[in-house]
Amino acid sequence: MPQAWAFCDVFGLDPELLAMVPPAIAVILLFPITDTKLLHSVLNNADLIPLAGTPLDRILTTTKRMTAQERAKALKHNANVARVVREFMQRDPDNLQFNLIALAQAE
């Protein structure tokens, strides 16, 4: 994913906690974190996120005309999908103290 975009924690739905979240284009409820949720939030906003030349752009291009079943099968066996999820989970997977994340422009 382009460095200009990032997932950030949403610590709660109280106004003061939501004020800590930058304007977001997607919010994901994490039960549990899956590659499907991460990809869904990014690829459904491809018109807002410059993906040209990235692994996610290649995923979008190659699966765009597939049926949902064909797309799921292609994504299941795609090494780039696994890498994207691994990179996200390197944030300290033992200390996930939240259940919401937001996709927003990085600061």
PASEGU-785502 format. One line per field, with one value per atom (N, C-alpha, C): residue number from 1; atom name; x, y, z. Coordinates in steps of 0.001 Angstrom, whole numbers, padded with zeros to 6 digits. Atoms other than C-alpha are relative to their C-alpha. Layout:
N
k	[NUM,...]
a	[CA,...]
px	[X,...]
py	[Y,...]
pz	[Z,...]
This chain:
107
k	[1,1,1,2,2,2,3,3,3,4,4,4,5,5,5,6,6,6,7,7,7,8,8,8,9,9,9,10,10,10,11,11,11,12,12,12,13,13,13,14,14,14,15,15,15,16,16,16,17,17,17,18,18,18,19,19,19,20,20,20,21,21,21,22,22,22,23,23,23,24,24,24,25,25,25,26,26,26,27,27,27,28,28,28,29,29,29,30,30,30,31,31,31,32,32,32,33,33,33,34,34,34,35,35,35,36,36,36,37,37,37,38,38,38,39,39,39,40,40,40,41,41,41,42,42,42,43,43,43,44,44,44,45,45,45,46,46,46,47,47,47,48,48,48,49,49,49,50,50,50,51,51,51,52,52,52,53,53,53,54,54,54,55,55,55,56,56,56,57,57,57,58,58,58,59,59,59,60,60,60,61,61,61,62,62,62,63,63,63,64,64,64,65,65,65,66,66,66,67,67,67,68,68,68,69,69,69,70,70,70,71,71,71,72,72,72,73,73,73,74,74,74,75,75,75,76,76,76,77,77,77,78,78,78,79,79,79,80,80,80,81,81,81,82,82,82,83,83,83,84,84,84,85,85,85,86,86,86,87,87,87,88,88,88,89,89,89,90,90,90,91,91,91,92,92,92,93,93,93,94,94,94,95,95,95,96,96,96,97,97,97,98,98,98,99,99,99,100,100,100,101,101,101,102,102,102,103,103,103,104,104,104,105,105,105,106,106,106,107,107,107]
a	[N,CA,C,N,CA,C,N,CA,C,N,CA,C,N,CA,C,N,CA,C,N,CA,C,N,CA,C,N,CA,C,N,CA,C,N,CA,C,N,CA,C,N,CA,C,N,CA,C,N,CA,C,N,CA,C,N,CA,C,N,CA,C,N,CA,C,N,CA,C,N,CA,C,N,CA,C,N,CA,C,N,CA,C,N,CA,C,N,CA,C,N,CA,C,N,CA,C,N,CA,C,N,CA,C,N,CA,C,N,CA,C,N,CA,C,N,CA,C,N,CA,C,N,CA,C,N,CA,C,N,CA,C,N,CA,C,N,CA,C,N,CA,C,N,CA,C,N,CA,C,N,CA,C,N,CA,C,N,CA,C,N,CA,C,N,CA,C,N,CA,C,N,CA,C,N,CA,C,N,CA,C,N,CA,C,N,CA,C,N,CA,C,N,CA,C,N,CA,C,N,CA,C,N,CA,C,N,CA,C,N,CA,C,N,CA,C,N,CA,C,N,CA,C,N,CA,C,N,CA,C,N,CA,C,N,CA,C,N,CA,C,N,CA,C,N,CA,C,N,CA,C,N,CA,C,N,CA,C,N,CA,C,N,CA,C,N,CA,C,N,CA,C,N,CA,C,N,CA,C,N,CA,C,N,CA,C,N,CA,C,N,CA,C,N,CA,C,N,CA,C,N,CA,C,N,CA,C,N,CA,C,N,CA,C,N,CA,C,N,CA,C,N,CA,C,N,CA,C,N,CA,C,N,CA,C,N,CA,C,N,CA,C,N,CA,C,N,CA,C,N,CA,C,N,CA,C,N,CA,C,N,CA,C,N,CA,C,N,CA,C,N,CA,C]
px	[000853,000000,000909,-000816,001346,000233,-000339,003109,-000860,000859,000726,-001269,001199,-002012,000413,-000334,-002045,-001255,001049,-004251,000358,-000252,-004618,-001035,000886,-006175,-001168,001158,-009651,-000224,000012,-009595,-001375,001343,-013295,-000907,000977,-016454,-000441,000282,-016568,000546,-000436,-016241,001473,-001408,-012854,000957,-000829,-011467,-000096,000153,-012900,000752,-000725,-011268,001477,-001397,-007889,000206,-000088,-008669,-000034,000042,-007761,-001188,001100,-010458,000294,-000216,-010885,-000924,000834,-012178,-000565,000533,-012818,000258,-000154,-013336,-000275,000106,-012844,-000181,000222,-014263,000843,-000974,-011611,-000418,000369,-013075,000100,-001380,-010508,000523,-000623,-008088,000160,-000182,-008164,000477,-000451,-006597,-001188,001191,-010106,-000447,000443,-011046,000960,-000987,-007803,-000069,000065,-007979,-001291,001300,-011661,000009,000008,-011125,000896,-000920,-008192,-000507,000371,-009376,-001336,001259,-012872,000173,-000302,-011220,001155,-001112,-008764,-000077,000120,-010134,000558,-000529,-008877,001474,-001361,-005592,000817,-000821,-002842,000742,-000577,-002018,000905,-000737,-000251,001375,-001292,002677,000221,-000148,002070,-000530,000581,001315,-001530,001457,-002236,-000599,000455,-002591,-000035,-000033,-001569,-001135,001109,-004084,-001317,001233,-006849,-000145,000033,-005952,-000284,000161,-005736,-001311,001242,-008928,-001252,001114,-011128,-001177,001070,-013098,-000406,000311,-013325,-001304,001155,-016395,000507,-000397,-016386,000729,-000631,-015499,001396,-001307,-012653,000974,-000832,-011342,000482,-000378,-011368,001085,-000992,-009434,001344,-001242,-006882,000696,-000584,-006369,000569,-000444,-006012,001411,-001297,-002962,000967,-000829,-001403,000986,-001042,001924,-000039,000059,001413,-001040,001041,-001774,000571,-000590,000056,001015,-001015,002882,-000651,000682,000498,-000545,000561,-001229,001114,-001135,002105,000578,-000529,003378,-000902,000926,000244,000108,-000013,000451,001318,-001277,004101,-000073,000180,002723,000075,-000004,002864,-001314,001258,000175,-000413,000347,000356,-000610,000492,-000750,-001117,001133,-003889,-001095,000912,-005972,-001209,001090,-008606,-000751,000748,-011272,-000448,000301,-011530,001283,-001060,-009041,-000616,000480,-009446,001091,-000921,-007838,-000043,-000059,-006677,001331,-001269,-003997,000983,-001028,-000744,000418,-000439,000556,001428]
py	[-001158,000000,001233,-001214,003499,000531,-000501,005075,001181,-001134,008017,-000442,000535,005740,-000993,000905,003764,-000377,000392,001873,000586,-000547,003522,-000557,000529,002454,000940,-000745,003550,-000516,000447,003426,-000022,000018,003951,000905,-000777,005611,001263,-001258,008419,001155,-001126,011853,000354,-000370,012565,-001048,001048,009217,000048,-000112,009631,001212,-001192,013077,-000310,000394,011269,-000696,000725,009463,001001,-000908,011286,-000346,000327,011534,-001325,001357,007938,-000302,000448,006280,-001392,001315,002909,-000246,000425,001554,-001489,001456,-002144,-000494,000672,-004113,-001275,001085,-006672,-001187,001246,-010029,-001153,-000418,-011334,000786,-000660,-009449,-001035,000927,-011085,000774,-000645,-010388,000513,-000420,-010131,001391,-001307,-007179,001101,-001013,-005329,000317,-000207,-005844,000679,-000573,-005000,001513,-001428,-001622,000795,-000707,-000698,-000028,000124,-002030,000668,-000703,-000577,001513,-001433,002827,000304,-000168,002450,001320,-001295,005641,001137,-001017,007568,-000214,000354,005753,-000272,000247,005945,-001335,001344,002260,-000355,000313,002466,-000591,000645,000072,-000795,000728,-001480,-001424,001345,-005140,000035,-000095,-004053,000395,-000358,-002475,-001241,001237,-005781,-000948,000837,-007645,000518,-000605,-005213,-000225,000147,-005375,-001445,001392,-009161,-000625,000615,-009838,000801,-000919,-006980,-000652,000574,-009054,-001416,001340,-012235,000007,000154,-013547,000027,-000025,-013373,-001286,001280,-017074,-000092,000022,-016742,000940,-000982,-013656,-000561,000579,-015423,-001056,001047,-018360,000619,-000662,-016064,000680,-000695,-014041,-000971,001002,-017141,-000480,000530,-018184,001096,-001120,-014744,000377,-000295,-014160,001460,-001418,-010368,000256,-000154,-010671,-000389,000451,-012636,001006,-000978,-010070,001253,-001207,-007116,-000238,000304,-008792,-000164,000175,-009820,001352,-001329,-006229,000724,-000650,-004961,-000625,000695,-007588,000162,-000203,-006747,001130,-001122,-003823,-000432,000580,-006041,-000748,000764,-008693,-000476,000424,-009605,001135,-001144,-006125,000719,-000606,-005537,000276,-000369,-003657,000749,-000735,-002394,-000948,000858,-003785,000730,-000764,-001076,000613,-000766,000313,000823,-000879,003075,000117,-000227,003508,001488,-001453,007124,000390,-000491,009247,000080,-000018,008901,001437,-001356,011907,000231]
pz	[000000,000000,000000,000013,-000712,001411,-001332,002271,000424,-000348,002099,000709,-000641,003489,001075,-001095,006721,000776,-000931,009111,001355,-001328,012509,000964,-001029,015779,000259,-000481,016792,001421,-001390,020593,000633,-000534,021106,-000807,000743,019891,000723,-000700,022446,-000828,000829,020808,000157,-000195,022405,-000589,000607,021184,-001527,001453,017682,-000546,000431,017527,-000257,000203,017606,-001343,001270,014331,-001144,001154,011108,-000893,000927,008412,-000708,000511,007254,-001170,001119,004102,000239,-000355,005762,001479,-001383,009267,000018,000001,009974,001428,-001266,012890,-000025,000018,013843,000853,-000673,014784,-000958,-000245,013778,-001203,001149,011489,-001090,001120,008089,-001215,001235,004735,-000794,000739,003293,000424,-000481,005513,-000413,000371,004853,-001485,001452,001099,-000406,000329,000964,000222,-000304,002624,-000942,000898,000379,-001437,001409,-002966,-000318,000246,-002570,-000007,000018,-002229,-000947,000943,-005109,-000762,000676,-006655,000856,-000898,-003597,000362,-000393,-002941,-001256,001191,-005593,000120,-000090,-006071,-001176,001232,-009455,000302,-000127,-009618,001270,-001261,-006190,-000156,000033,-005443,000061,-000077,-004570,-001344,001346,-008025,-000887,000801,-009601,000406,-000471,-007424,-000581,000509,-008426,-001494,001456,-012114,-000419,000410,-012289,000451,-000501,-010307,-000344,000263,-011548,-000737,000820,-014067,000439,-000501,-011988,000783,-000884,-010226,001444,-001408,-006423,000378,-000308,-006226,-000626,000668,-008767,000713,-000690,-006958,001336,-001297,-003576,-000178,000259,-005021,-000391,000434,-006696,001180,-001140,-003514,001029,-000973,-001361,-000312,000419,-003371,-000446,000429,-003857,001111,-000990,-002048,000438,-000364,-002126,001081,-001018,-000072,001360,-001266,002611,000518,-000406,002654,000579,-000484,003076,001406,-001319,006026,001027,-000909,007591,000426,-000315,007379,000994,-000929,009112,001383,-001284,011836,000749,-000679,012631,001011,-000921,014646,001451,-001334,017770,000202,-000034,017336,001389,-001358,021053,000811,-000745,022064,-000754,000701,019995,001031,-001062,022572,-000537,000619,020182,-000916,000902,017940,-001257,001212,015284,-000534,000634,012787,-001113,001063,010231,-001050,001111,006815,-000301,000171,006515,-000616,000499,004938,001145,-001031,006876,000289,-000378,008745,-000398]
